[in-house]
Amino acid sequence: MKWEDQRSSDNVEDRRDSPGQAPGGGFSLGGGRLGLGTVLVILAVGWFMGISPLTLLQMLGEGGGSVSPAPTEVAAPAHGSGADDRLARFVSVVLADTEDVWKDIFASSGGQYRDPRLVLFRGSTPTSCGQGQAAMGPFYCPADQKVYIDLGFYEVLKTRLGAPGDFAQAYVIAHEVGHHVQHLLGISQKLDDARGRVSQAQYNALSVRLELQADCLAGVWAHHADRSRHILEQGDVASAMNAAAHIGDDALQKSAGRAVVPESFTHGTSAQRQRWFATGLQLGTVRACDTFNARNL
């Protein structure tokens, strides 16, 4: 993926050196640390039972208590050393590219795009959606309109999930920005409104459609970014497809040694995630990403 000579975003908030940020080698949870193996077991339980990993990790980390308020925003350029510094620069460039693409798309339909912020952290960090944990992987919080990522996730993506490559990493950021687009369009709010009014299985099914739409919106970004700036190189699309394959609900349940339980899916199967990313990449329109009215996912 061609990205080195592109601009960086001004919307990066670097908390990696903030007090309380855990160093590498594990994941911070409350006052202690969890190894990666334990974390994967926790996430597998969540996927199997249809419980949000955020809920499980927050319960374990805080004993069900209240969450600390989000810190005062202080925008700072991404910094670090070695591989982390390169990754910080990379995600900042990808974020900038999503800003350019979505501003143009919103403007073309008479709307105005509001940039999200991207927070770099280590271990754990307070958010307006609760205590964010590295073990959750990258996530978007609609309450503060921020994307959160511990860069250690990319090592997990590469070595534990078998999905290396720059474009696979960019796909992850673009997917979370896709959730921001859904928030701006009022789509995610409709899902929140359904909480408590439908069964858990029905809610999970709606969540799958929301996540697959975010995959499709990530493809829409890639479509326009490549058309405008020719960012894609040979093997990039296969890299993103590989990432989508490894983070499908069925693949994750199998890798955790669990039976595949479709009723517990919250993100979609590997094949579905690949299909919707490819749809966005090929057609490049938000209209093509209407997963909620699609008969076949």
C-alpha positions, 0 to 999 in steps of 0.5 A: 500500500502506498502511503509514505508520502501522504499527509498525516491527520491533525486529529490524532490524540496520543495517550501512550505516554500518559500516566497509567498506560500499561507497557507492552507484553500483556494487557492492562485490566483494572489494577492487573495484567492479562496475558494474550492467551487469557484475553482470547479465552475471555473474548471467545466466551463473549462471542460464544455467549453473545455478550459484548467483550467490552462488557466482560472486560469491564466487569472483570477490570472494575468489578461492575463499578463506575467508569472514570471520566474521559480525560481532557482532550489534548491533541498531540502528534503521534510519537513513539520509537521504532516500529510503534512510531512507524505504525503511529504515522501509518494510522495517522495517514490512513485516518487523513485519507478517510477524512478526505474521502468522506468529506467529498462523499458527504459534500456530494450529497449536500452533507457535511462530514465531521472528522472523528479523532483517533486515540493511541493508547497502551493497555487501557484508557478511559472513554465516554463509552466505558473503560477501553481495553487493548484486549478489545481490539480497535473500537469506535465510541459514538459518545465521544466520536473517537476511534481507539487503538492500541498499536499492539493489536497489529502484532496480534493481527499479524502473528495470532490471527494470520493477517499481516500487511499494510492494507489489512491494517488500513482496513481495520482503521477504515472499518472503525471510521465506517462506524463513525459514518454510521453514527453521523447518518443516524444508523447506529442510533437505530440499533441502540434504540432496539436494545431491550426491545428485541431478543438477544438473538434478534439484537445480535442479528442487527449487530451483524448487519451494522458490522457488515455495513461498516466493512462495506463502508471501509471498501467504499473508502478504499475505492475512492482512495485508490481512484484518487491517489492510486494507493493499492499495490499488488496483493493489497486487496488479498491482504484485506480479504485475508484479514476479514476472513480471520476475524469473522465470527465463525473463524474466531469461534473455531480458533477458540475451540468452540462450536460455531453458534450463528445466534451468537454472531455479532460481526458476521461470518468470514465469507460475509465480511469479505463479500461486503468489503468487496461490494464497497470496494467495487461499487464505491457508493454508500447506497450499495452498503444497505445491509439492513435491507439486503435479503442475503448477507 
